[in-house]
Amino acid sequence: MTYRTHSASPYMQFAKLRSGATYNLASSGIMQCSLSDLPVELHDLDISGPTLYGYAPLKERIAKFNGVTPDRVVCAAGTSMANHLAFAATLEPGDEVLVERPTYELLVSTLQYLGANIRYFDRRMENDFRIDPEEVARRMTAKTRLIVLTNLHNPTGVLNDEAALNVVGEIARDYKARVLADEVYLEALYEQRPRPAIHFGDHFLVTSSLTKAYGLSGLRCGWVLASPELAHRMYLINDLYGVYGATTADMLSVIAFDNLDGVAARAKKLLAANRPVLDAFLQSRDDLACVRPEFGTIAFPKLLHRSVHDLDHLLREKYDTSIVPGRYFEMPQHFRIGIGGDPEMTRAAFERLGDALDELR
Ligand SMILES: Cc1ncc(COP(=O)(O)O)c(C=O)c1O
């Protein structure tokens, strides 16, 4: 009997078991909503309902939100399952996939689990972590079936330029490959959000959810946008995993979409309070270098002289503060910080991070 060699995600174990702290800069999304943030009454909900291949009212909301028809929407348990379904529907074991680096580790773990061969294209700090289409073109081979990228980029928060994305799409098309754009952080541009990349053509797939920008991770309201044919294929694959959606969560997600402006206002208020704190912090530190993102919930500074391992250790042991070490993104001199938390906590966390950095000098 042969066993899969990759069937776990080191980053996800870190995120679930070791990223917690009183002063939390490790979380990458807006702090979680509670039920009281949604105008919901118990009689609005039910336990079971018609969620065969997606709960129709939710599919309609997701379709409208993204400017597509419902037959292009696959409902999925978070962006995580959305990515899994998108990979499974477009790849055979042994197919080659070109993934951005640095990258969100779970994308790689999932691709490895599905038996893909992974190659990377680099997003370089000296290029402000932008996608360089020439680098993408250089890394393609006849066996490449999928290009995988995130927008906003996790871990740096950098917004991808639409023209560059289109060039990447053309490169993929030349090789009869596709592009998967994980846009879970793009939602955090709110009314400034560019159109989802599915609008560039059916050689794109888009994955996203209400998790990061709206603080609604608990609903697991994720989706894939794809051609109707691929969407159908993904629903059949989902029969092997989740089978049905959770009706109560789907109904709550419909209510969330119908009241999204209010949920967004809460999130924008948090970011409006925290972004200046991040900016002032980065401005004040000559021991860090950072491509400062204009939007979103995360940043990825580089520690110039000391080890991030030591910083992480000191923060945990003495300051009860968490960051995400860059080794999870294959860039061990960096660390990721999130600014979606409670403003008082976030301000205190940055003070502690500053104290720890001073102590390491
Ligand atoms: C790029 C990216 N995609 C997907 C996810 C997971 O999203 P969800 O909670 O909706 O499954 C994350 C979470 O950190 C992420 O960073």
The ligand as a Tripos MOL2 file, in Angstrom:
@<TRIPOS>MOLECULE
LIG
   16    16     1     0     0
SMALL
NO_CHARGES

@<TRIPOS>ATOM
      1 C1         -4.5440   33.3570    0.6920 C.3       1 LIG1
      2 C2         -5.5070   32.6910    1.6120 C.ar      1 LIG1
      3 N1         -6.4660   31.9150    1.0920 N.ar      1 LIG1
      4 C3         -7.3620   31.3000    1.8810 C.ar      1 LIG1
      5 C4         -7.3280   31.4220    3.2460 C.ar      1 LIG1
      6 C5         -8.3460   30.7070    4.0760 C.3       1 LIG1
      7 O1         -9.5740   31.3530    3.9730 O.3       1 LIG1
      8 P1        -10.8860   30.7230    4.6020 P.3       1 LIG1
      9 O2        -10.8440   30.9660    6.0670 O.co2     1 LIG1
     10 O3        -11.9890   31.4490    3.9120 O.co2     1 LIG1
     11 O4        -10.9040   29.2610    4.3050 O.co2     1 LIG1
     12 C6         -6.3460   32.1980    3.8330 C.ar      1 LIG1
     13 C7         -6.2720   32.3020    5.3040 C.2       1 LIG1
     14 O5         -5.3100   32.7370    5.8960 O.2       1 LIG1
     15 C8         -5.4100   32.8560    2.9980 C.ar      1 LIG1
     16 O6         -4.4460   33.6120    3.5280 O.3       1 LIG1
@<TRIPOS>BOND
     1     1     2 1
     2     2     3 ar
     3     2    15 ar
     4     3     4 ar
     5     4     5 ar
     6     5     6 1
     7     5    12 ar
     8     6     7 1
     9     7     8 1
    10     8     9 2
    11     8    10 1
    12     8    11 1
    13    12    13 1
    14    12    15 ar
    15    13    14 2
    16    15    16 1
@<TRIPOS>SUBSTRUCTURE
     1 LIG1         1 GROUP 0 **** ****
